[in-house]
Amino acid sequence: AWAAAIDGERVALCVADGLGHGPEAARASEAALEVFAQAPFGDLVGMAERAHRALLGLRGAAVCALRWDGPAATVQSTSIGNVAARLVSGVADRSVPAQHGTVGLQIRKPQEAAIQPPDHAIAVVHT
């Protein structure tokens, strides 16, 4: 599941993939997206920590959140679990680093990364 928010030139994106299949996996994905939706342009480390607490007792999920504050800004990210993200321009690509773990089950201290996107880049995020 995914959610996005746009505010002028600012864009925030979150992809959450609950472990397994079916209603329980969907519930975990939606719980992570609800946390993201509360403050999509807020602190990404804090969002990951709140999502981890919200998913305790559920199946857990792989979660990637990106925030891009405009064309001249770096892309801020936090990514935990089996989720891949790349900033792709057709000329140059940049990978978004991911941490091992599963949100809601076991994570290390979430970290935020800053990635300089190539010109005219789009974000591709998948699990």
N, CA, C and O atoms as a GROMACS GRO file, in nm:
protein
  508
    1ALA      N    1   0.085  -0.117   0.000
    1ALA     CA    2   0.000   0.000   0.000
    1ALA      C    3   0.090   0.124   0.000
    1ALA      O    4   0.206   0.116   0.039
    2TRP      N    5   0.036   0.235  -0.043
    2TRP     CA    6   0.116   0.358  -0.048
    2TRP      C    7   0.027   0.479  -0.021
    2TRP      O    8  -0.095   0.474  -0.034
    3ALA      N    9   0.093   0.586   0.016
    3ALA     CA   10   0.026   0.714   0.036
    3ALA      C   11   0.123   0.824  -0.004
    3ALA      O   12   0.245   0.807   0.006
    4ALA      N   13   0.069   0.935  -0.050
    4ALA     CA   14   0.152   1.050  -0.088
    4ALA      C   15   0.083   1.178  -0.044
    4ALA      O   16  -0.038   1.184  -0.028
    5ALA      N   17   0.165   1.280  -0.024
    5ALA     CA   18   0.114   1.414   0.009
    5ALA      C   19   0.194   1.514  -0.074
    5ALA      O   20   0.314   1.499  -0.092
    6ILE      N   21   0.125   1.616  -0.124
    6ILE     CA   22   0.188   1.721  -0.203
    6ILE      C   23   0.150   1.855  -0.141
    6ILE      O   24   0.034   1.880  -0.111
    7ASP      N   25   0.251   1.939  -0.123
    7ASP     CA   26   0.231   2.073  -0.069
    7ASP      C   27   0.320   2.167  -0.150
    7ASP      O   28   0.438   2.183  -0.119
    8GLY      N   29   0.263   2.229  -0.253
    8GLY     CA   30   0.344   2.313  -0.343
    8GLY      C   31   0.446   2.227  -0.414
    8GLY      O   32   0.410   2.134  -0.486
    9GLU      N   33   0.575   2.257  -0.395
    9GLU     CA   34   0.682   2.178  -0.457
    9GLU      C   35   0.730   2.065  -0.368
    9GLU      O   36   0.819   1.989  -0.406
   10ARG      N   37   0.674   2.054  -0.250
   10ARG     CA   38   0.714   1.948  -0.157
   10ARG      C   39   0.631   1.823  -0.181
   10ARG      O   40   0.510   1.830  -0.205
   11VAL      N   41   0.698   1.707  -0.176
   11VAL     CA   42   0.631   1.579  -0.195
   11VAL      C   43   0.676   1.483  -0.086
   11VAL      O   44   0.795   1.475  -0.055
   12ALA      N   45   0.582   1.411  -0.029
   12ALA     CA   46   0.614   1.306   0.068
   12ALA      C   47   0.546   1.178   0.021
   12ALA      O   48   0.434   1.181  -0.028
   13LEU      N   49   0.615   1.066   0.037
   13LEU     CA   50   0.567   0.938  -0.012
   13LEU      C   51   0.598   0.831   0.091
   13LEU      O   52   0.706   0.832   0.152
   14CYS      N   53   0.506   0.738   0.111
   14CYS     CA   54   0.531   0.624   0.198
   14CYS      C   55   0.478   0.498   0.131
   14CYS      O   56   0.365   0.496   0.082
   15VAL      N   57   0.559   0.394   0.130
   15VAL     CA   58   0.519   0.262   0.082
   15VAL      C   59   0.532   0.167   0.200
   15VAL      O   60   0.636   0.163   0.266
   16ALA      N   61   0.427   0.090   0.226
   16ALA     CA   62   0.427  -0.007   0.336
   16ALA      C   63   0.374  -0.140   0.283
   16ALA      O   64   0.268  -0.145   0.222
   17ASP      N   65   0.449  -0.247   0.308
   17ASP     CA   66   0.411  -0.380   0.262
   17ASP      C   67   0.406  -0.473   0.383
   17ASP      O   68   0.509  -0.514   0.435
   18GLY      N   69   0.284  -0.504   0.427
   18GLY     CA   70   0.266  -0.595   0.540
   18GLY      C   71   0.316  -0.734   0.506
   18GLY      O   72   0.305  -0.780   0.392
   19LEU      N   73   0.370  -0.802   0.606
   19LEU     CA   74   0.424  -0.936   0.585
   19LEU      C   75   0.314  -1.033   0.544
   19LEU      O   76   0.206  -1.033   0.602
   20GLY      N   77   0.343  -1.114   0.445
   20GLY     CA   78   0.249  -1.216   0.402
   20GLY      C   79   0.143  -1.161   0.309
   20GLY      O   80   0.165  -1.065   0.235
   21HIS      N   81   0.024  -1.224   0.315
   21HIS     CA   82  -0.087  -1.189   0.227
   21HIS      C   83  -0.215  -1.181   0.309
   21HIS      O   84  -0.220  -1.225   0.424
   22GLY      N   85  -0.317  -1.126   0.250
   22GLY     CA   86  -0.449  -1.128   0.310
   22GLY      C   87  -0.476  -1.012   0.404
   22GLY      O   88  -0.400  -0.915   0.410
   23PRO      N   89  -0.588  -1.023   0.479
   23PRO     CA   90  -0.634  -0.913   0.563
   23PRO      C   91  -0.535  -0.869   0.670
   23PRO      O   92  -0.524  -0.750   0.698
   24GLU      N   93  -0.463  -0.962   0.732
   24GLU     CA   94  -0.367  -0.925   0.837
   24GLU      C   95  -0.250  -0.846   0.780
   24GLU      O   96  -0.203  -0.751   0.843
   25ALA      N   97  -0.203  -0.884   0.662
   25ALA     CA   98  -0.096  -0.808   0.596
   25ALA      C   99  -0.146  -0.669   0.558
   25ALA      O  100  -0.075  -0.570   0.575
   26ALA      N  101  -0.268  -0.662   0.507
   26ALA     CA  102  -0.327  -0.532   0.470
   26ALA      C  103  -0.343  -0.444   0.593
   26ALA      O  104  -0.320  -0.323   0.586
   27ARG      N  105  -0.382  -0.502   0.706
   27ARG     CA  106  -0.399  -0.425   0.830
   27ARG      C  107  -0.266  -0.363   0.873
   27ARG      O  108  -0.262  -0.247   0.916
   28ALA      N  109  -0.158  -0.439   0.862
   28ALA     CA  110  -0.026  -0.385   0.898
   28ALA      C  111   0.014  -0.271   0.806
   28ALA      O  112   0.065  -0.168   0.852
   29SER      N  113  -0.008  -0.288   0.675
   29SER     CA  114   0.024  -0.182   0.579
   29SER      C  115  -0.053  -0.055   0.609
   29SER      O  116   0.003   0.054   0.612
   30GLU      N  117  -0.183  -0.070   0.631
   30GLU     CA  118  -0.268   0.047   0.656
   30GLU      C  119  -0.231   0.116   0.786
   30GLU      O  120  -0.237   0.239   0.795
   31ALA      N  121  -0.192   0.040   0.888
   31ALA     CA  122  -0.153   0.101   1.015
   31ALA      C  123  -0.030   0.189   0.997
   31ALA      O  124  -0.022   0.298   1.054
   32ALA      N  125   0.066   0.142   0.917
   32ALA     CA  126   0.186   0.223   0.890
   32ALA      C  127   0.150   0.350   0.813
   32ALA      O  128   0.202   0.458   0.843
   33LEU      N  129   0.061   0.338   0.715
   33LEU     CA  130   0.022   0.455   0.636
   33LEU      C  131  -0.058   0.556   0.719
   33LEU      O  132  -0.049   0.676   0.695
   34GLU      N  133  -0.135   0.508   0.816
   34GLU     CA  134  -0.207   0.600   0.904
   34GLU      C  135  -0.109   0.686   0.984
   34GLU      O  136  -0.132   0.805   1.004
   35VAL      N  137  -0.001   0.625   1.031
   35VAL     CA  138   0.100   0.702   1.104
   35VAL      C  139   0.163   0.805   1.012
   35VAL      O  140   0.179   0.921   1.051
   36PHE      N  141   0.199   0.766   0.890
   36PHE     CA  142   0.257   0.858   0.792
   36PHE      C  143   0.162   0.975   0.766
   36PHE      O  144   0.204   1.090   0.762
   37ALA      N  145   0.033   0.946   0.748
   37ALA     CA  146  -0.066   1.049   0.713
   37ALA      C  147  -0.083   1.154   0.822
   37ALA      O  148  -0.128   1.265   0.794
   38GLN      N  149  -0.048   1.122   0.947
   38GLN     CA  150  -0.062   1.218   1.056
   38GLN      C  151   0.033   1.337   1.040
   38GLN      O  152   0.000   1.448   1.082
   39ALA      N  153   0.149   1.315   0.979
   39ALA     CA  154   0.248   1.423   0.960
   39ALA      C  155   0.340   1.386   0.844
   39ALA      O  156   0.457   1.355   0.867
   40PRO      N  157   0.289   1.389   0.721
   40PRO     CA  158   0.370   1.342   0.608
   40PRO      C  159   0.497   1.421   0.583
   40PRO      O  160   0.592   1.370   0.523
   41PHE      N  161   0.502   1.546   0.629
   41PHE     CA  162   0.622   1.628   0.609
   41PHE      C  163   0.703   1.642   0.738
   41PHE      O  164   0.792   1.726   0.748
   42GLY      N  165   0.670   1.559   0.836
   42GLY     CA  166   0.739   1.564   0.964
   42GLY      C  167   0.869   1.484   0.964
   42GLY      O  168   0.918   1.440   0.860
   43ASP      N  169   0.921   1.467   1.083
   43ASP     CA  170   1.045   1.394   1.107
   43ASP      C  171   1.029   1.247   1.066
   43ASP      O  172   0.941   1.178   1.118
   44LEU      N  173   1.113   1.200   0.974
   44LEU     CA  174   1.100   1.063   0.924
   44LEU      C  175   1.141   0.959   1.028
   44LEU      O  176   1.080   0.853   1.036
   45VAL      N  177   1.244   0.987   1.106
   45VAL     CA  178   1.284   0.893   1.211
   45VAL      C  179   1.171   0.877   1.312
   45VAL      O  180   1.138   0.766   1.353
   46GLY      N  181   1.112   0.988   1.353
   46GLY     CA  182   0.998   0.983   1.445
   46GLY      C  183   0.881   0.907   1.386
   46GLY      O  184   0.815   0.831   1.457
   47MET      N  185   0.855   0.925   1.257
   47MET     CA  186   0.747   0.852   1.192
   47MET      C  187   0.775   0.702   1.196
   47MET      O  188   0.685   0.624   1.225
   48ALA      N  189   0.899   0.661   1.168
   48ALA     CA  190   0.933   0.519   1.170
   48ALA      C  191   0.917   0.461   1.311
   48ALA      O  192   0.869   0.349   1.327
   49GLU      N  193   0.957   0.537   1.412
   49GLU     CA  194   0.943   0.490   1.550
   49GLU      C  195   0.796   0.478   1.590
   49GLU      O  196   0.757   0.381   1.655
   50ARG      N  197   0.713   0.576   1.550
   50ARG     CA  198   0.570   0.570   1.580
   50ARG      C  199   0.503   0.454   1.505
   50ARG      O  200   0.416   0.387   1.560
   51ALA      N  201   0.544   0.432   1.380
   51ALA     CA  202   0.488   0.321   1.302
   51ALA      C  203   0.525   0.188   1.368
   51ALA      O  204   0.443   0.096   1.374
   52HIS      N  205   0.648   0.178   1.417
   52HIS     CA  206   0.690   0.054   1.484
   52HIS      C  207   0.600   0.027   1.605
   52HIS      O  208   0.555  -0.086   1.624
   53ARG      N  209   0.574   0.128   1.685
   53ARG     CA  210   0.486   0.110   1.802
   53ARG      C  211   0.343   0.076   1.758
   53ARG      O  212   0.278  -0.007   1.820
   54ALA      N  213   0.295   0.140   1.651
   54ALA     CA  214   0.159   0.116   1.604
   54ALA      C  215   0.141  -0.026   1.549
   54ALA      O  216   0.031  -0.081   1.554
   55LEU      N  217   0.248  -0.085   1.498
   55LEU     CA  218   0.239  -0.218   1.439
   55LEU      C  219   0.272  -0.330   1.537
   55LEU      O  220   0.261  -0.447   1.502
   56LEU      N  221   0.310  -0.297   1.660
   56LEU     CA  222   0.336  -0.401   1.760
   56LEU      C  223   0.209  -0.484   1.777
   56LEU      O  224   0.101  -0.429   1.794
   57GLY      N  225   0.221  -0.615   1.772
   57GLY     CA  226   0.105  -0.703   1.782
   57GLY      C  227   0.042  -0.736   1.648
   57GLY      O  228  -0.043  -0.825   1.640
   58LEU      N  229   0.084  -0.667   1.542
   58LEU     CA  230   0.039  -0.699   1.407
   58LEU      C  231   0.149  -0.780   1.338
   58LEU      O  232   0.249  -0.815   1.402
   59ARG      N  233   0.132  -0.808   1.212
   59ARG     CA  234   0.230  -0.888   1.138
   59ARG      C  235   0.363  -0.817   1.115
   59ARG      O  236   0.465  -0.883   1.097
   60GLY      N  237   0.362  -0.688   1.114
   60GLY     CA  238   0.482  -0.613   1.078
   60GLY      C  239   0.480  -0.578   0.931
   60GLY      O  240   0.399  -0.630   0.854
   61ALA      N  241   0.571  -0.488   0.891
   61ALA     CA  242   0.573  -0.441   0.753
   61ALA      C  243   0.711  -0.388   0.716
   61ALA      O  244   0.788  -0.345   0.802
   62ALA      N  245   0.740  -0.393   0.588
   62ALA     CA  246   0.853  -0.320   0.531
   62ALA      C  247   0.800  -0.181   0.498
   62ALA      O  248   0.693  -0.168   0.438
   63VAL      N  249   0.875  -0.078   0.536
   63VAL     CA  250   0.826   0.060   0.520
   63VAL      C  251   0.937   0.149   0.465
   63VAL      O  252   1.050   0.145   0.514
   64CYS      N  253   0.904   0.228   0.364
   64CYS     CA  254   0.995   0.329   0.310
   64CYS      C  255   0.920   0.461   0.303
   64CYS      O  256   0.810   0.468   0.247
   65ALA      N  257   0.979   0.566   0.359
   65ALA     CA  258   0.920   0.700   0.350
   65ALA      C  259   1.022   0.795   0.291
   65ALA      O  260   1.139   0.794   0.329
   66LEU      N  261   0.978   0.878   0.197
   66LEU     CA  262   1.063   0.977   0.131
   66LEU      C  263   1.000   1.114   0.145
   66LEU      O  264   0.878   1.128   0.144
   67ARG      N  265   1.084   1.216   0.159
   67ARG     CA  266   1.036   1.354   0.160
   67ARG      C  267   1.129   1.435   0.071
   67ARG      O  268   1.251   1.432   0.088
   68TRP      N  269   1.070   1.507  -0.022
   68TRP     CA  270   1.146   1.589  -0.116
   68TRP      C  271   1.091   1.730  -0.103
   68TRP      O  272   0.976   1.755  -0.138
   69ASP      N  273   1.173   1.822  -0.051
   69ASP     CA  274   1.125   1.956  -0.021
   69ASP      C  275   1.136   2.054  -0.138
   69ASP      O  276   1.123   2.175  -0.118
   70GLY      N  277   1.159   2.005  -0.257
   70GLY     CA  278   1.163   2.090  -0.375
   70GLY      C  279   1.277   2.052  -0.467
   70GLY      O  280   1.364   1.974  -0.428
   71PRO      N  281   1.277   2.107  -0.588
   71PRO     CA  282   1.374   2.066  -0.690
   71PRO      C  283   1.521   2.082  -0.649
   71PRO      O  284   1.605   2.004  -0.694
   72ALA      N  285   1.553   2.180  -0.567
   72ALA     CA  286   1.693   2.203  -0.530
   72ALA      C  287   1.732   2.129  -0.402
   72ALA      O  288   1.847   2.134  -0.360
   73ALA      N  289   1.636   2.061  -0.340
   73ALA     CA  290   1.661   1.997  -0.211
   73ALA      C  291   1.706   1.852  -0.226
   73ALA      O  292   1.684   1.789  -0.330
   74THR      N  293   1.769   1.802  -0.122
   74THR     CA  294   1.799   1.659  -0.119
   74THR      C  295   1.671   1.584  -0.084
   74THR      O  296   1.577   1.641  -0.029
   75VAL      N  297   1.668   1.456  -0.116
   75VAL     CA  298   1.558   1.370  -0.076
   75VAL      C  299   1.593   1.309   0.058
   75VAL      O  300   1.699   1.247   0.074
   76GLN      N  301   1.505   1.326   0.155
   76GLN     CA  302   1.524   1.266   0.287
   76GLN      C  303   1.450   1.133   0.287
   76GLN      O  304   1.341   1.123   0.231
   77SER      N  305   1.508   1.032   0.350
   77SER     CA  306   1.442   0.902   0.349
   77SER      C  307   1.470   0.825   0.477
   77SER      O  308   1.571   0.846   0.544
   78THR      N  309   1.378   0.736   0.508
   78THR     CA  310   1.402   0.628   0.602
   78THR      C  311   1.336   0.505   0.544
   78THR      O  312   1.221   0.511   0.499
   79SER      N  313   1.407   0.395   0.544
   79SER     CA  314   1.359   0.273   0.480
   79SER      C  315   1.401   0.154   0.566
   79SER      O  316   1.518   0.138   0.598
   80ILE      N  317   1.303   0.073   0.603
   80ILE     CA  318   1.329  -0.041   0.691
   80ILE      C  319   1.263  -0.165   0.630
   80ILE      O  320   1.144  -0.165   0.601
   81GLY      N  321   1.342  -0.268   0.612
   81GLY     CA  322   1.290  -0.395   0.564
   81GLY      C  323   1.314  -0.416   0.416
   81GLY      O  324   1.393  -0.346   0.353
   82ASN      N  325   1.243  -0.513   0.363
   82ASN     CA  326   1.262  -0.556   0.225
   82ASN      C  327   1.186  -0.464   0.129
   82ASN      O  328   1.087  -0.502   0.067
   83VAL      N  329   1.236  -0.343   0.118
   83VAL     CA  330   1.177  -0.243   0.029
   83VAL      C  331   1.293  -0.172  -0.042
   83VAL      O  332   1.392  -0.135   0.021
   84ALA      N  333   1.278  -0.154  -0.171
   84ALA     CA  334   1.384  -0.089  -0.250
   84ALA      C  335   1.331   0.043  -0.305
   84ALA      O  336   1.215   0.054  -0.345
   85ALA      N  337   1.419   0.142  -0.306
   85ALA     CA  338   1.382   0.273  -0.362
   85ALA      C  339   1.501   0.328  -0.439
   85ALA      O  340   1.616   0.318  -0.397
   86ARG      N  341   1.469   0.386  -0.555
   86ARG     CA  342   1.572   0.448  -0.638
   86ARG      C  343   1.518   0.580  -0.692
   86ARG      O  344   1.398   0.593  -0.720
   87LEU      N  345   1.607   0.675  -0.706
   87LEU     CA  346   1.576   0.802  -0.773
   87LEU      C  347   1.633   0.788  -0.913
   87LEU      O  348   1.754   0.779  -0.931
   88VAL      N  349   1.545   0.788  -1.011
   88VAL     CA  350   1.581   0.754  -1.148
   88VAL      C  351   1.557   0.873  -1.239
   88VAL      O  352   1.451   0.936  -1.233
   89SER      N  353   1.656   0.905  -1.325
   89SER     CA  354   1.639   1.016  -1.418
   89SER      C  355   1.655   0.975  -1.563
   89SER      O  356   1.625   1.054  -1.653
   90GLY      N  357   1.701   0.855  -1.589
   90GLY     CA  358   1.730   0.814  -1.726
   90GLY      C  359   1.874   0.843  -1.764
   90GLY      O  360   1.925   0.788  -1.861
   91VAL      N  361   1.940   0.928  -1.687
   91VAL     CA  362   2.082   0.959  -1.708
   91VAL      C  363   2.164   0.906  -1.591
   91VAL      O  364   2.271   0.848  -1.610
   92ALA      N  365   2.113   0.929  -1.471
   92ALA     CA  366   2.182   0.883  -1.350
   92ALA      C  367   2.077   0.836  -1.250
   92ALA      O  368   1.967   0.890  -1.244
   93ASP      N  369   2.111   0.736  -1.173
   93ASP     CA  370   2.022   0.683  -1.070
   93ASP      C  371   2.091   0.691  -0.935
   93ASP      O  372   2.214   0.689  -0.927
   94ARG      N  373   2.012   0.701  -0.830
   94ARG     CA  374   2.064   0.698  -0.694
   94ARG      C  375   1.980   0.599  -0.613
   94ARG      O  376   1.857   0.602  -0.619
   95SER      N  377   2.045   0.512  -0.540
   95SER     CA  378   1.975   0.419  -0.452
   95SER      C  379   1.946   0.484  -0.318
   95SER      O  380   2.024   0.565  -0.269
   96VAL      N  381   1.834   0.447  -0.260
   96VAL     CA  382   1.798   0.490  -0.126
   96VAL      C  383   1.836   0.378  -0.031
   96VAL      O  384   1.789   0.265  -0.048
   97PRO      N  385   1.919   0.405   0.069
   97PRO     CA  386   1.962   0.297   0.160
   97PRO      C  387   1.846   0.248   0.247
   97PRO      O  388   1.760   0.325   0.288
   98ALA      N  389   1.847   0.117   0.274
   98ALA     CA  390   1.746   0.056   0.361
   98ALA      C  391   1.815  -0.015   0.477
   98ALA      O  392   1.924  -0.069   0.462
   99GLN      N  393   1.749  -0.014   0.590
   99GLN     CA  394   1.798  -0.084   0.708
   99GLN      C  395   1.733  -0.222   0.716
   99GLN      O  396   1.622  -0.242   0.667
  100HIS      N  397   1.802  -0.316   0.778
  100HIS     CA  398   1.743  -0.447   0.805
  100HIS      C  399   1.639  -0.432   0.915
  100HIS      O  400   1.648  -0.343   0.999
  101GLY      N  401   1.541  -0.519   0.912
  101GLY     CA  402   1.441  -0.520   1.018
  101GLY      C  403   1.301  -0.527   0.961
  101GLY      O  404   1.281  -0.527   0.839
  102THR      N  405   1.204  -0.532   1.050
  102THR     CA  406   1.063  -0.531   1.014
  102THR      C  407   0.991  -0.438   1.111
  102THR      O  408   0.993  -0.460   1.232
  103VAL      N  409   0.928  -0.336   1.058
  103VAL     CA  410   0.854  -0.240   1.141
  103VAL      C  411   0.742  -0.316   1.213
  103VAL      O  412   0.662  -0.385   1.150
  104GLY      N  413   0.736  -0.302   1.344
  104GLY     CA  414   0.637  -0.370   1.425
  104GLY      C  415   0.688  -0.499   1.486
  104GLY      O  416   0.626  -0.551   1.579
  105LEU      N  417   0.799  -0.550   1.437
  105LEU     CA  418   0.857  -0.672   1.494
  105LEU      C  419   0.993  -0.645   1.556
  105LEU      O  420   1.009  -0.656   1.677
  106GLN      N  421   1.090  -0.609   1.473
  106GLN     CA  422   1.224  -0.581   1.524
  106GLN      C  423   1.294  -0.482   1.432
  106GLN      O  424   1.311  -0.508   1.313
  107ILE      N  425   1.332  -0.368   1.489
  107ILE     CA  426   1.410  -0.270   1.413
  107ILE      C  427   1.523  -0.218   1.501
  107ILE      O  428   1.516  -0.221   1.624
  108ARG      N  429   1.626  -0.171   1.434
  108ARG     CA  430   1.730  -0.095   1.504
  108ARG      C  431   1.681   0.048   1.511
  108ARG      O  432   1.572   0.080   1.463
  109LYS      N  433   1.760   0.135   1.570
  109LYS     CA  434   1.727   0.277   1.572
  109LYS      C  435   1.712   0.325   1.428
  109LYS      O  436   1.809   0.320   1.352
  110PRO      N  437   1.593   0.371   1.388
  110PRO     CA  438   1.577   0.420   1.250
  110PRO      C  439   1.674   0.535   1.220
  110PRO      O  440   1.706   0.615   1.308
  111GLN      N  441   1.717   0.540   1.096
  111GLN     CA  442   1.808   0.645   1.053
  111GLN      C  443   1.749   0.716   0.932
  111GLN      O  444   1.677   0.657   0.851
  112GLU      N  445   1.780   0.843   0.922
  112GLU     CA  446   1.738   0.922   0.806
  112GLU      C  447   1.859   0.943   0.716
  112GLU      O  448   1.968   0.974   0.762
  113ALA      N  449   1.838   0.925   0.587
  113ALA     CA  450   1.943   0.946   0.488
  113ALA      C  451   1.905   1.065   0.401
  113ALA      O  452   1.787   1.093   0.380
  114ALA      N  453   2.006   1.134   0.350
  114ALA     CA  454   1.987   1.245   0.256
  114ALA      C  455   2.053   1.204   0.125
  114ALA      O  456   2.171   1.171   0.122
  115ILE      N  457   1.975   1.206   0.018
  115ILE     CA  458   2.025   1.165  -0.113
  115ILE      C  459   2.009   1.282  -0.209
  115ILE      O  460   1.901   1.340  -0.220
  116GLN      N  461   2.116   1.318  -0.278
  116GLN     CA  462   2.108   1.422  -0.381
  116GLN      C  463   2.048   1.360  -0.507
  116GLN      O  464   2.112   1.275  -0.569
  117PRO      N  465   1.928   1.400  -0.546
  117PRO     CA  466   1.867   1.337  -0.663
  117PRO      C  467   1.929   1.389  -0.792
  117PRO      O  468   1.970   1.504  -0.800
  118PRO      N  469   1.936   1.303  -0.894
  118PRO     CA  470   1.979   1.352  -1.025
  118PRO      C  471   1.872   1.448  -1.081
  118PRO      O  472   1.756   1.443  -1.040
  119ASP      N  473   1.912   1.532  -1.174
  119ASP     CA  474   1.816   1.623  -1.238
  119ASP      C  475   1.702   1.543  -1.300
  119ASP      O  476   1.724   1.437  -1.359
  120HIS      N  477   1.580   1.595  -1.288
  120HIS     CA  478   1.460   1.538  -1.350
  120HIS      C  479   1.428   1.398  -1.300
  120HIS      O  480   1.370   1.318  -1.373
  121ALA      N  481   1.466   1.367  -1.178
  121ALA     CA  482   1.447   1.232  -1.124
  121ALA      C  483   1.303   1.207  -1.081
  121ALA      O  484   1.230   1.299  -1.044
  122ILE      N  485   1.265   1.080  -1.085
  122ILE     CA  486   1.142   1.032  -1.024
  122ILE      C  487   1.182   0.927  -0.922
  122ILE      O  488   1.289   0.867  -0.930
  123ALA      N  489   1.095   0.904  -0.826
  123ALA     CA  490   1.120   0.801  -0.725
  123ALA      C  491   1.047   0.674  -0.766
  123ALA      O  492   0.929   0.677  -0.803
  124VAL      N  493   1.117   0.562  -0.759
  124VAL     CA  494   1.059   0.430  -0.783
  124VAL      C  495   1.080   0.351  -0.655
  124VAL      O  496   1.193   0.327  -0.613
  125VAL      N  497   0.970   0.310  -0.593
  125VAL     CA  498   0.976   0.238  -0.466
  125VAL      C  499   0.895   0.110  -0.483
  125VAL      O  500   0.782   0.112  -0.530
  126HIS      N  501   0.955  -0.004  -0.442
  126HIS     CA  502   0.883  -0.131  -0.456
  126HIS      C  503   0.931  -0.232  -0.352
  126HIS      O  504   1.038  -0.218  -0.294
  127THR      N  505   0.848  -0.334  -0.332
  127THR     CA  506   0.886  -0.444  -0.244
  127THR      C  507   0.885  -0.573  -0.324
  127THR      O  508   0.914  -0.679  -0.269
   0.00000   0.00000   0.00000
